[in-house]
Amino acid sequence: MQMQQGVVVTPENESQDADTMLMRLEGNAIYVADQKPGKEIKATVVNLKSPGYVVVHEVDNGKPGKVVGNSDLLPAGEHQKVSITLGSSYEDGAKLIAMLHVDDGDSSFDAAKDAPAQDESGQTVMMEFAMSVDALENPEIAF
């Protein structure tokens, strides 16, 4: 079982393919499967308690660094396969972080004004993922 802040991912049963997952979302949550190298990613599953964004950061010493892309404004609720265009193309092996941010009410992303979303324990909701030539194109998600 893999645990990320706000999201629990477990195979539905032992006989299923690795690309089929069971997800239980609570509050603000995000899961991003590894992605094919390139300039676009898809956040596999996003859950927002209030309107917000999926923001992609470069990894800087294991922490979120420079913002390299963000989704359009998403309404509160569950979303699947949220597309984000990145500022540049990323190669196999690159690591990035997807983080949820809450809209400040102006419907326009601004890293200085749209605060990172938090889970029930007050932790920032984010997930590191890799760009990989072995990544699945469209992993199936079951709720």
Phi, psi and omega per residue, in radians:
M1 nan 2.385 3.114
Q2 -1.880 2.282 -3.118
M3 -2.002 2.208 3.007
Q4 -2.141 2.770 -3.117
Q5 -0.985 2.072 3.049
G6 1.455 -0.048 -3.070
V7 -2.464 2.409 3.063
V8 -2.083 2.224 -3.133
V9 -2.085 2.156 3.106
T10 -2.405 2.500 3.027
P11 -1.072 2.459 -3.119
E12 -1.111 -0.713 3.025
N13 -2.762 2.907 -3.014
E14 -1.110 -0.463 -3.044
S15 -1.535 -0.114 -3.090
Q16 -1.410 2.746 3.061
D17 -1.106 2.710 3.139
A18 -1.168 -0.319 -3.110
D19 -1.512 0.032 3.077
T20 -1.903 2.099 -3.068
M21 -2.181 2.680 3.012
L22 -1.807 2.259 -3.101
M23 -2.136 2.454 2.997
R24 -2.157 2.031 -3.098
L25 -1.806 2.385 3.083
E26 -2.366 2.173 3.120
G27 1.074 -2.555 3.066
N28 -1.262 2.238 -3.103
A29 -2.693 2.655 3.093
I30 -2.577 2.513 2.973
Y31 -2.418 2.194 3.093
V32 -2.167 2.016 3.064
A33 -1.219 2.795 3.025
D34 -0.974 2.603 -3.011
Q35 -2.053 2.673 2.997
K36 -1.182 2.516 3.094
P37 -0.982 2.551 3.130
G38 2.656 -2.762 -3.028
K39 -1.950 0.041 3.128
E40 -2.327 2.466 3.034
I41 -2.221 2.877 3.027
K42 -2.239 2.114 3.014
A43 -1.239 2.072 -3.017
T44 -1.035 -0.917 3.133
V45 -2.494 2.379 3.114
V46 -2.331 2.395 3.000
N47 -2.244 2.195 -3.131
L48 -2.116 2.333 3.061
K49 -1.334 -0.463 3.090
S50 -2.513 2.871 -3.093
P51 -0.946 2.496 -3.116
G52 -3.012 -2.807 -3.009
Y53 -2.377 2.696 2.874
V54 -1.714 2.146 -3.092
V55 -2.061 2.291 -3.115
V56 -1.813 2.278 -3.137
H57 -2.073 2.603 2.902
E58 -1.252 2.749 3.083
V59 -1.561 2.232 3.138
D60 -2.181 1.781 -3.100
N61 0.949 0.746 3.085
G62 1.431 0.034 -3.110
K63 -2.168 2.855 3.092
P64 -1.082 2.278 3.097
G65 -1.963 -2.380 -3.096
K66 -0.981 2.387 3.047
V67 -1.298 2.232 -3.107
V68 -2.084 0.024 3.095
G69 3.028 2.760 3.071
N70 -2.650 2.685 3.095
S71 -1.324 2.952 2.901
D72 -1.184 2.925 3.081
L73 -1.057 2.255 3.111
L74 -1.899 2.365 3.062
P75 -1.228 2.846 3.065
A76 -1.008 2.548 3.113
G77 2.151 -2.965 -3.089
E78 -1.611 2.467 3.130
H79 -2.409 2.560 3.078
Q80 -2.184 2.551 3.064
K81 0.909 0.983 3.128
V82 -1.397 2.061 -3.100
S83 -1.418 2.407 3.079
I84 -2.376 2.172 3.052
T85 -1.571 2.282 -3.113
L86 -1.607 2.754 -3.121
G87 -1.180 -0.410 3.079
S88 -2.607 2.994 -3.131
S89 -1.471 2.478 3.126
Y90 -2.024 2.402 -3.053
E91 -1.564 2.950 3.064
D92 -0.928 2.301 3.119
G93 1.684 -0.262 3.124
A94 -1.146 2.500 3.083
K95 -1.955 2.375 3.106
L96 -2.339 2.893 3.106
I97 -2.168 2.267 3.014
A98 -1.758 2.247 -3.083
M99 -2.293 2.482 3.050
L100 -1.526 2.409 3.049
H101 -2.193 2.549 -3.138
V102 -1.681 2.286 3.124
D103 -1.154 2.420 -3.141
D104 -1.461 0.064 3.090
G105 1.910 -0.125 -3.114
D106 -1.716 0.019 3.096
S107 1.061 0.449 3.119
S108 -2.421 2.234 -3.087
F109 -1.247 2.284 3.042
D110 -2.508 1.968 -3.069
A111 -1.011 -0.495 -3.135
A112 -1.345 -0.391 -3.061
K113 -1.962 -0.497 -3.093
D114 -1.642 1.737 -3.017
A115 -1.157 2.598 3.031
P116 -1.034 2.435 3.087
A117 -1.282 2.634 -3.141
Q118 -2.083 2.688 3.048
D119 -1.519 -3.040 -3.087
E120 -1.069 -0.424 -3.119
S121 -1.710 0.129 3.093
G122 1.529 0.139 3.120
Q123 -1.524 2.517 3.071
T124 -1.100 2.354 -3.109
V125 -1.555 1.906 -3.112
M126 -2.696 2.868 -3.130
M127 -2.657 2.293 3.039
E128 -1.455 2.477 3.069
F129 -2.489 2.925 -3.092
A130 -2.050 2.665 2.934
M131 -1.576 2.177 -3.039
S132 -2.538 2.340 3.075
V133 -1.129 -0.324 3.138
D134 -1.589 -0.001 -3.118
A135 -1.114 2.556 3.084
L136 -1.318 2.498 -3.129
E137 -1.151 -0.884 -3.074
N138 -2.433 1.386 3.117
P139 -1.067 2.434 3.120
E140 -1.468 2.398 -3.135
I141 -2.123 2.315 3.112
A142 -2.082 2.424 3.116
F143 -1.897 nan nan
